[in-house]
Amino acid sequence: MLEKLESVERRYEELNEFMAQPDIAADFERLQSLAKEQAGISDQVAKYRDYKKTSHALEETRAMLDKGLDDEMVELVTDELASLEVRLESLTRKLEEGLIQRDAYDEKDVIVEIRAGTGGDEAALFAADLLRMYARYAENQGWHVDVIDSNESGIGGFREIIFEVKGKGVYSRLKYERGVHRVQRVPVTESSGRIHTSTATVAVLPEAEDVEVDINPEDIRIDIFCAGGHGGQHVNKVATAVRIVHLPTGITACCQDERSQGRNKTKAMAVLRARILDQEERKHSEEIAKERRSQVGTGDRSEKIRTYNFPQGRVSDHRIGLTLHNLEGILGGELDSLIDALTSHDRAKWLGEA
């Protein structure tokens, strides 16, 4: 980190020298470009210089303890040491964060799609468990969850469930959940007590604004139909369900959870925009991955990311080799320990790359 910051400071001084040269000072566009670059790193340089000043003061203060001070002075120096150490730690954290490339979508709301994978009815039940886990975690965070579309199985599970999560920094926390989740347990339908392995896939899509995904109205087809499943007479007799097809890509979004056709259309459009944005981002990521094969834990939905083992009461995240013996708590929405560890790992990876 310090080597990187040294190079940033050198670049800052280099820019100062460039802008002082008469030929550059006379070139307004060049001068403006250099000034903009310098402004972009000035805050980081100021913090780094403060860090070096604090670090030097800390070394000098520690050296004072070797000079045979009386008890009163030792106490004063010790207090000053503690204050400098706290300041240095705070500056270190801020400098690290300054080197980390933030995800442009971190503050966005998300659309989460959970689908039952291998395992039949047991996979559908596991999908329902994951829904409850995320709903309880969202509740603990003060977020709002709204179901967009669902396809229930016959025994209380979901073949597919799509829902929206709104709140502060939702994507920054839930983005680590995308991928294949695996469960190992004895299904309720198993009479012999044999442990089964089932899976469910989770996709976490940042909600896209209109300005981010430009959808030509002529490129979509909107189908209106009667909703299926449980819900009363209006479900079967009133055409409120909406399916939107994006013709150029073939991407489809459907919503039938609301009684209002208008609200279903609005929700379906939100899902469609998110899926188109996700497709575009995946294409971009694939291009980057061809050049950089060092990525670990890409979050692709085909990647097995986590195992929930009921017989041993543990949850293992395979991306970072973390195992926690708190299965009940995690399924109850206590995800912070997992997400914090994944965030720290992500930060360390970025720092290493920087």
RADASUL-V387529 format. One record per backbone hydrogen bond with DSSP energy under -1.0 kcal/mol. NH is the residue of the N-H (numbers start at 0). CO is the residue of the C=O. If there is no record, write none. Layout:
BEGIN
nh:NH co:CO
nh:NH co:CO
END
This chain:
BEGIN
nh:4 co:0
nh:5 co:1
nh:6 co:2
nh:7 co:3
nh:8 co:4
nh:9 co:5
nh:10 co:6
nh:11 co:7
nh:12 co:8
nh:13 co:9
nh:14 co:10
nh:15 co:11
nh:16 co:12
nh:17 co:13
nh:18 co:14
nh:20 co:17
nh:24 co:20
nh:25 co:21
nh:26 co:23
nh:30 co:26
nh:31 co:27
nh:32 co:28
nh:33 co:29
nh:34 co:30
nh:35 co:31
nh:36 co:32
nh:37 co:33
nh:38 co:34
nh:39 co:35
nh:41 co:37
nh:44 co:40
nh:45 co:41
nh:46 co:42
nh:47 co:43
nh:48 co:44
nh:49 co:45
nh:50 co:46
nh:51 co:47
nh:52 co:48
nh:53 co:49
nh:54 co:50
nh:55 co:51
nh:56 co:52
nh:57 co:53
nh:58 co:54
nh:59 co:55
nh:60 co:56
nh:61 co:57
nh:62 co:58
nh:63 co:59
nh:64 co:61
nh:65 co:62
nh:66 co:63
nh:73 co:69
nh:74 co:70
nh:75 co:71
nh:76 co:72
nh:77 co:73
nh:78 co:74
nh:79 co:75
nh:80 co:76
nh:81 co:77
nh:82 co:78
nh:83 co:79
nh:84 co:80
nh:85 co:81
nh:86 co:82
nh:87 co:83
nh:88 co:84
nh:89 co:85
nh:90 co:86
nh:91 co:87
nh:92 co:88
nh:93 co:89
nh:94 co:90
nh:95 co:91
nh:96 co:92
nh:97 co:93
nh:98 co:94
nh:105 co:102
nh:107 co:104
nh:109 co:164
nh:110 co:204
nh:111 co:162
nh:112 co:202
nh:113 co:160
nh:114 co:200
nh:115 co:158
nh:116 co:198
nh:121 co:118
nh:123 co:119
nh:124 co:120
nh:125 co:121
nh:126 co:122
nh:127 co:123
nh:128 co:124
nh:129 co:125
nh:130 co:126
nh:131 co:127
nh:132 co:128
nh:133 co:129
nh:134 co:130
nh:135 co:131
nh:136 co:132
nh:137 co:133
nh:138 co:134
nh:139 co:135
nh:140 co:136
nh:142 co:137
nh:143 co:165
nh:145 co:163
nh:147 co:161
nh:148 co:161
nh:150 co:159
nh:152 co:156
nh:157 co:123
nh:158 co:150
nh:159 co:150
nh:160 co:113
nh:161 co:148
nh:162 co:111
nh:163 co:145
nh:164 co:109
nh:165 co:143
nh:170 co:107
nh:171 co:105
nh:172 co:169
nh:173 co:169
nh:174 co:170
nh:176 co:173
nh:178 co:201
nh:179 co:302
nh:180 co:199
nh:181 co:305
nh:182 co:197
nh:183 co:307
nh:184 co:195
nh:189 co:186
nh:195 co:184
nh:197 co:182
nh:198 co:117
nh:199 co:180
nh:200 co:114
nh:201 co:178
nh:202 co:112
nh:204 co:110
nh:206 co:108
nh:212 co:208
nh:218 co:215
nh:219 co:216
nh:220 co:244
nh:222 co:242
nh:224 co:240
nh:236 co:232
nh:237 co:233
nh:239 co:237
nh:240 co:224
nh:241 co:254
nh:242 co:222
nh:243 co:252
nh:244 co:220
nh:245 co:250
nh:246 co:218
nh:249 co:245
nh:252 co:243
nh:254 co:241
nh:256 co:147
nh:263 co:259
nh:264 co:260
nh:265 co:261
nh:266 co:262
nh:267 co:263
nh:268 co:264
nh:269 co:265
nh:270 co:266
nh:271 co:267
nh:272 co:268
nh:273 co:269
nh:274 co:270
nh:275 co:271
nh:276 co:272
nh:277 co:273
nh:278 co:274
nh:279 co:275
nh:280 co:276
nh:281 co:277
nh:282 co:278
nh:283 co:279
nh:284 co:280
nh:285 co:281
nh:286 co:282
nh:287 co:283
nh:288 co:284
nh:289 co:285
nh:290 co:287
nh:291 co:287
nh:302 co:299
nh:304 co:179
nh:305 co:179
nh:306 co:315
nh:307 co:181
nh:308 co:313
nh:309 co:183
nh:313 co:308
nh:314 co:323
nh:315 co:306
nh:316 co:321
nh:317 co:304
nh:321 co:316
nh:323 co:314
nh:325 co:323
nh:326 co:312
nh:329 co:325
nh:330 co:326
nh:332 co:329
nh:333 co:328
nh:334 co:332
nh:338 co:334
nh:339 co:335
nh:340 co:336
nh:341 co:337
nh:342 co:338
nh:343 co:339
nh:344 co:340
nh:345 co:341
nh:346 co:342
nh:347 co:343
nh:348 co:344
nh:349 co:345
nh:350 co:346
nh:351 co:347
nh:352 co:348
nh:353 co:349
END
